[in-house]
Amino acid sequence: MQFTSVRRKLLQLKADIRFKDGKRRLYHCKSRSMPKALQEASLFVESIMRETGEQVYWKLDGEEHFRLGPHVGEQKLKSRVKRFANWFFDLED
């Protein structure tokens, strides 16, 4: 039993949330998949922003860039294809 709980903790994604004054807070997501963890973390960030009244920036484990605010943008197939074509063929708009 203990091994599974330790293993479950290791596989969880964490959201690193930072405030303007430099404070950090870690949120352990319950879901293990990236899309579900993004939604879960964005809801948590939204509730923090509502309670504190200030902007926060955050990122999940494995991401390079921080997000500002709770909104998570979904990439559509058209934008992915366009970005790939621009990268592969070096096209201009």
C-alpha positions as CSV (number, residue, x, y, z in Angstrom):
1,M,0.0,0.0,0.0
2,Q,2.7,2.5,0.9
3,F,4.6,1.8,-2.3
4,T,1.6,2.7,-4.5
5,S,1.0,5.9,-2.7
6,V,4.7,6.9,-3.1
7,R,4.6,5.9,-6.7
8,R,1.4,7.8,-7.3
9,K,3.0,10.9,-5.8
10,L,6.0,10.5,-8.1
11,L,3.8,10.3,-11.2
12,Q,1.7,13.4,-10.4
13,L,2.2,16.6,-12.3
14,K,2.9,19.7,-10.3
15,A,2.0,23.3,-11.1
16,D,4.6,25.9,-10.0
17,I,2.6,29.1,-9.1
18,R,4.4,32.3,-8.5
19,F,3.0,35.6,-7.1
20,K,4.2,39.2,-7.8
21,D,6.0,39.4,-4.5
22,G,8.1,36.4,-5.3
23,K,6.2,33.8,-3.2
24,R,6.0,30.3,-4.7
25,R,3.3,27.7,-4.3
26,L,3.2,24.1,-5.6
27,Y,-0.1,22.5,-6.5
28,H,-0.1,18.7,-7.0
29,C,-2.5,17.8,-9.7
30,K,-4.7,14.7,-9.2
31,S,-4.7,13.7,-12.9
32,R,-1.6,12.4,-14.6
33,S,-2.3,13.3,-18.2
34,M,-1.1,16.7,-19.4
35,P,-4.4,18.1,-20.8
36,K,-6.4,17.2,-17.7
37,A,-3.7,18.5,-15.4
38,L,-3.7,21.8,-17.4
39,Q,-7.4,22.2,-16.9
40,E,-7.2,21.3,-13.2
41,A,-4.3,23.7,-12.6
42,S,-6.0,26.5,-14.5
43,L,-9.1,26.1,-12.3
44,F,-6.9,26.3,-9.2
45,V,-5.0,29.4,-10.5
46,E,-8.3,31.1,-11.3
47,S,-9.6,30.5,-7.7
48,I,-6.3,31.9,-6.3
49,M,-6.5,35.0,-8.5
50,R,-10.2,35.5,-7.5
51,E,-9.3,35.3,-3.8
52,T,-6.1,37.3,-3.8
53,G,-7.1,39.8,-6.4
54,E,-3.6,39.8,-8.1
55,Q,-2.1,38.3,-11.2
56,V,-0.1,35.1,-10.9
57,Y,2.1,33.2,-13.4
58,W,2.4,29.5,-13.5
59,K,3.7,26.5,-15.4
60,L,3.4,22.7,-15.1
61,D,6.4,20.4,-14.7
62,G,8.2,19.9,-18.0
63,E,7.0,23.2,-19.6
64,E,9.6,25.8,-20.5
65,H,7.4,28.9,-20.5
66,F,5.2,30.4,-17.8
67,R,1.5,31.2,-18.3
68,L,0.0,34.4,-17.2
69,G,-3.5,34.0,-15.7
70,P,-5.7,30.9,-15.8
71,H,-6.5,30.7,-19.5
72,V,-5.1,27.7,-21.4
73,G,-5.2,28.1,-25.2
74,E,-5.9,25.0,-27.3
75,Q,-4.1,24.7,-30.6
76,K,-6.4,24.0,-33.5
77,L,-5.4,21.7,-36.3
78,K,-5.2,24.6,-38.8
79,S,-2.7,26.5,-36.7
80,R,-0.6,23.4,-36.1
81,V,-0.5,22.6,-39.9
82,K,0.4,26.2,-40.7
83,R,3.2,26.3,-38.1
84,F,4.6,23.0,-39.4
85,A,4.4,24.3,-43.1
86,N,6.2,27.5,-42.1
87,W,8.9,25.5,-40.3
88,F,9.3,22.9,-43.0
89,F,9.0,25.1,-46.1
90,D,10.1,28.4,-44.6
91,L,7.0,30.1,-45.9
92,E,6.0,33.7,-45.2
93,D,2.5,35.1,-44.7
